[in-house]
Amino acid sequence: MYRMVRITTYKPCYKQDFIRLNKQWIESYFRLEQSDLDTFLHIDESIIGCGGQIFLAVDEKETVVGCCALKPHPESDCHELAKMAVSPDAQSKGIGRQLGEALLDYARRHHVKRIFLEGNTHLEASISLYRKLGFKEIPLSGNAYERCDILMELVL
């Protein structure tokens, strides 16, 4: 069942919501790593400023209940689906799928050729979602986060 949300793109007023949602899920299962902190400090430069985008799910009360980012990696001519989070009370309502579909639509319109993501197999719902969106597991190498034990990609 889909919760009534609208998917919108990043504006500076959403920066703290993006950080809040991601800290919430990371700290629930793992610990914040330096890569997380760097991303939070440099959202505008490392994601938006170099051609990426952040997508946010906003509910009927104008509360941001989910987010994800399409982060460019120009050195390897690919993008990353990063920092997907849905608030605990909004999970299992299709919001992650709506965010993922919005990100993929945007990527196709902007001629992105390959998207990868790093995940953790203990978070079964997220891995299932990524598979439904078309991501396939590939060999893991050089992961940016200690918590990651699976690498997935989608070639568009």
C-alpha positions, -999 to +999 in steps of 0.1 A: +000+000+000+014+033-010+014+061+015+004+095+001+037+112-006+050+135-033+086+130-045+105+163-049+141+172-056+166+189-033+163+224-020+186+237+008+157+237+032+157+199+030+194+195+040+187+188+077+159+163+068+183+144+045+209+143+073+183+134+100+169+105+081+203+090+072+217+094+107+186+077+120+189+045+099+227+043+101+228+046+139+199+021+142+220-007+126+256+004+124+277+035+132+284+067+114+316+065+094+338+093+081+324+089+046+289+096+060+301+127+078+319+140+047+287+135+027+266+154+052+291+183+054+294+186+016+259+178+002+258+208-021+294+202-034+296+164-036+261+156-048+242+186-062+271+207-074+286+180-096+255+169-114+237+147-089+204+150-073+186+142-040+150+130-040+128+134-010+094+119-001+072+145+015+039+134+032+006+152+034+017+170+066+048+184+047+071+161+067+100+146+049+097+108+054+122+095+029+152+103+008+179+090-015+207+105-036+221+100-071+257+108-066+280+112-096+314+095-097+329+111-128+363+093-123+346+060-132+318+074-155+290+061-132+266+072-105+258+059-071+224+053-055+233+066-020+218+075+013+184+059+008+164+062+040+127+060+050+116+070+085+106+040+106+069+049+109+067+053+071+084+020+061+067-009+043+044+016+025+061+017-009+080+049-003+114+035-009+102+022-043+087+055-052+121+072-044+140+046-064+117+049-094+120+087-093+158+084-091+159+060-121+136+081-142+159+111-135+189+091-143+175+079-177+165+115-186+201+126-178+217+098-198+232+081-169+246+047-181+255+029-149+243+031-113+259+012-084+251+009-047+267-005-017+244-023+008+243-047+036+226-081+033+213-080+069+189-052+056+169-077+036+140-053+027+165-028+011+182-056-009+148-069-020+138-034-031+171-029-051+165-062-069+129-051-077+143-019-092+166-040-114+199-040-096+221-071-098+248-082-074+284-078-087+317-086-070+325-064-040+357-045-041+370-012-027+338-004-008+336+030+008+318+019+040+328-008+066+291-018+069+288-028+033+289-064+023+272-063-011+277-043-043+250-040-068+247-023-102+221-014-128+231-007-164+206+016-181 
